[in-house]
Amino acid sequence: MSFRDWIEQPSARLDTTAGFVDGILNALTLASGKLLASAEAPTANLALRVGAATAATTLFVFFVAHYAERRSELVHAEKELSLVAHGQLARGALGRRALKDAFAAAVLAAVCGLAGAMVPLLLCFVLPAPRWLGVALTIALLGGLGTVLARSFHGDAKYWALALILGGVALTWLGLRLQIAG
């Protein structure tokens, strides 16, 4: 299967979208105190640290979720085939394939999470003052992502954009209240 065929699968779309949205929302939550309320300017090092933390957690969560889903599909297939011994399919080539596919999907989500987390922080790092401009552009980016997502499955782009924008605003507010990196 080529990379293009793989990325066009609905599950790959889920990993890509969830990775980007999760990364952006993590950055807004973890670093909005540093971005908006701190006297110190955000740094590229902060972007890398938040991105790495996001990628690591995304990799773990998506691997566990995908592998559990694929293993449960193998268990279901065993029942449908009326196999007497349980776990036969998971111990063989199909089990190894499930492991490989779960890892590949998790890596895709983690890379997208890394990119999504670094975008808001790097925007605030490179853009001239005021610092809120980078946060506003990041929240607008979430709206654009909502629009693209809605169009991919014929949803209402206005509602999807608004939902992601409101989520970005809410998590930015939460990050300001928590002051995790600020």
C-alpha angles and dihedrals in degrees: 000000000000123000090249092053090048096048091050092060115106092238091055089049088053092050092047096046095041091047094052095043092045092048094050093046092047091053092048091048099042100039109026089102089057092042099048113013106033127091088219118084119236115259136212086245090060090050091052094047095048090044092050092049091049093047093049095051092042091051092052097043095045093045092052092045096047095043092048090049093049093046091050089052089055091050089050090050090052090054092047090050091046092232112179099211115063121224097025095124093045093052094052137059093301090056092051089048090051090052093049094046092047091051093048092050091048092050090052091051092046094050090050090047091052092050092044093051095047097049098072093042095047091046089056090045096051103032118086119246139322096072094205087070091075091049091048091050090049091052089048087051088056088053090051090049089052090052093050091046093050092050091052090064101024095256126150104279093202093058095043092048091047092048093053092044091051090047090052092049092047094050092045088054090048090050091051090051094047096043092202098163097015 
